[in-house]
Amino acid sequence: MPPSTDLPHGGAGDGRDGPTQAEVDRRFAELIGGLGAPPAAPPAAEPPPAEAPPSSPAQEVEPRPTLGGPRDYAPPDELDEAFQPPEPAPLGTADPIRLLAWTLAIAGPILLLLVVLAWPSAPAIVWLTLLAVTVVGWGVAFARLPRSRDDGDDGAVV
């Protein structure tokens, strides 16, 4: 493909790699001149601000009252009523059957894993006992789940 003749560029013998900045600027000005847009002029300095004419007393206007912003908020002196959280239930009131079921359901697999790692040649009775403990724990935990939904509950109470 023959080289483009739009932009002058150096040949093999003159040591230049491409057009100079002045050549590029001149060619760009020619291209945008053909589009009908005037070439960009450097920005002019802003004129000094003109002084406002003195206002007469008849022209003075009262400022409008401003609405309060987010930083103008002040909390009320007293709240309507103080929130009193309900007394928490005592710690020892969990259902013992449910607590035992979840303990067996979680401790069984952990003990099975420990036996596999620490005592792989354990007798079959140990393996079967731990497996039975795990199955019984999960079975009781699932059996104690509620069977129906309570429709009276609408979620959190404020």
HUKAHU-V559969 format. One line per field, one symbol per residue. phi: phi as a letter, one per 30 degrees, with the letter a starting at -180 (. if undefined). psi: psi as a letter, one per 30 degrees, with the letter a starting at -180 (. if undefined). A space follows every 10 residues. Layout:
phi: ???
psi: ???
This chain:
phi: .dddcdcdbd cdcciccadd dddddddddd dddddjcddd cddddddddd dddddddddd cddddcddcd dddbdddbde addcdddddd ddcddddddd dddddcdedd dedddddcbd cddddddddd ddddddeddd dddddddbdd ddccjdcc
psi: kklkgekkll afffgkfall eeeeeeeeee efefffkkkk lkklkklkkk kkkkklfffk kkkkkklkaf fgkkllekle kkkjklklkl eggljeeeee eeeeeeeeee eeeeeeefif gklfeeeeee eeeeeeeeee eefflkflkj ffkgbkk.
